Amino acid sequence: MKSKIPPDAFDHYVAQGPGRSYQATADEFQVSKCAISKRAKKEDWTGRLARIEGEARVTSDRKLAESLADMHDRHLTMLKAIAMRVAQALRDYPIDSGMDAVRGAEMVIKMERLLAGEVSKRTEMSIEEITRHEIRTLLKVVPADPEPRLVEASVAGADDDEDDERDAG
C-alpha cells in the first residue's frame, strides 16, 4: 500500500519553525493528523528534531565564539596601531604641546587593560569595606537590659486616634 505521506514530511515539519505542529504537516499533505503521528513515532521525529536543534546550537555557539575572538583581535590590532602613533607623537613633540599624545597614551593603556579583563578603575569592594558599610547602615546599637522585655512596634503613619484609645483603655 502506497502512503500519501512523502518521505520529506519530516523536512517540512522541521521547516515550520518553532510553531510547528503535526496538524499543519497533515494539512499540507492532505492526510490525517493520526497518520502523521504514526509516521513521526515510527521515524522518531522528536528525537531527530532534538538532535538537529542541539547540533544547530553547538554550531551557532562556535560561530559566536569565533566572531567574538575576531572582534577582540581587531580591537587589539587597532590599539597597537594607536599606541604606535601615540609613542611617535610623544617622541616628536615637546611635552607642553604634546598633551594630546599623553591623553592618547592614557586611553590606550585603559583600553588594553579593559581588553585584558582588568578594571580601569577600582570598583570592587573588599569584604571588610562591605561589612563596615552594613554595620554602619543596617545595625542599631541597643543598650543591654538585664531582663528581656516586650517591645511594642509602631507603624509609621498610624492614626494618632488609635494610640489615644489604647492609652485611655
N, C-alpha and C positions, 0 to 999 in steps of 0.2 A: 504494500500500500504506500503510495507516494504522499509525502507530507506537504502541506501548503506552506509550512514554515521554512523559509530558505535557510541555508547554512550560515548566512551572515546576520542572522537575527540578533545574536549576541552583540555584534558590532553596532547595530542600530540601537540596541538597548544602552550600551555604554555611551554612544554619541549623544544621547538625550541629555546628558549632564546631570547635575545634582537633583533635578526634578524628575528623574527617570521613573518609569513605572511599567509593570507588566501589562497593565491595561493599555497604555499608549502604544506599546510594542504590538500588542494584539490588534489594536485598531489599525495600525499601519499595514499589517499583513492580512487583515480581514479574517482573523481567526479568533477563537475564544481565549479568554484570559486563562482558563484552565489548561488549554493546550500549551500556551506559553509557559505557564508554571511548571508543567510536566517536563518541557524541554529544558527549562532553567535548572530544575532539580537534577535531571539526567546529565547535563553538561556542567554542573556546578558553577553556575553564573555568579553566585555570591562569592565563592572562594576566588574565582578568576578575577572578579572585579576588585576584591580586596588586594590581591597580589599586584594588579595593574596600578592601583592607586598608591600602593606602597612604593613600587618602583618609580612612579612619577614623582613622589615626594622626595625620594633619595636623589633623583636626577636634578630636581629643582633646587634642593639644598646644596648640591655640589656646584651648580651653576651660580647660585648666590654667593657661595664662599669664594669662588674664582673671581666673580665680579668685584667683591669687596677687596680681595687681595690685589687685583689690578688697580683699583682706585687708590689703595694705600701706596702702591708702587709709584703711581703717577704723582701723588702728593709729595712723596719723598724726593722724586726727581725734580719737581718744581722747587721744593725747599732748598735742594742742593744748588740749583741754578741761582736762586735768590741769594743764598748765602755767599756764593762766589761774587756776585755783583756787590753785595754789601762789603765784603772784605776788600774788594778793589776800590770802592769808594772811600773806605776808611784809610786805605794806604795813600790814595791820590789827593785827598782834600785835607786841609788843616782842620783841627778839631772844632774850632768855632764855626766854620761854615759846613762841617760835615755832620751836623746833628741829625739830619735825615738818615744818614748811614747808621748812626748809633741806634736810632729808633728802629731801623730795619733789622739790625743785629738782634735787638731785644725781641722783636717779633719772631724772627727765625728761631731763636732759642726756645721761646714759649711754644711755638708750633711743633718743633722737633720733640720737645718733652711731651706735649699732648699726644702726638702720634705714637710715642713710645709707651704711652699708657700712664705717664706720670701726671699729677695735677699741676697746674700752673700757679695756683695759689694754695695756701694751706687752708683747706676747707673741712678737713676731718677733725673730730673732737676726740680727745683721749677719754678713756673710761673715767679717769679721775675728774676731768672737767665736767663730764655729763653728771656724775654723782654729785659734785658740788652744786651744780646748777639745780638739780632736782631737790636737793636738801634745802637750798635757799627758797625755791619757789613752791614746793609742794608740802613740806613738813612744817608743822606748827608746834612750837615748844609749849608743853603743858606742864605746869608745876605738879610734882608728885604729891598725891594725897595719901595719908596713912590708911584710910579705909575707902573702898570703892563707893561711888555714889551714882545715882541715876541722874542723867543729864537729859533735859527735855530739849529736843531740837526745835528750832523755829524756822519757818519758811519765810524767806524774804518776800515782802509784798503782801503778807497775810493781813486780813482785816483787823483793825485795832479793836473793833467791837467784840470779836470773838475772844480776844485777850482779856478785855474788861469783864466779860461774862464769866470766864474761868476764875479770875481774881475775886469776883464777887461771890462765887459759889463755894 
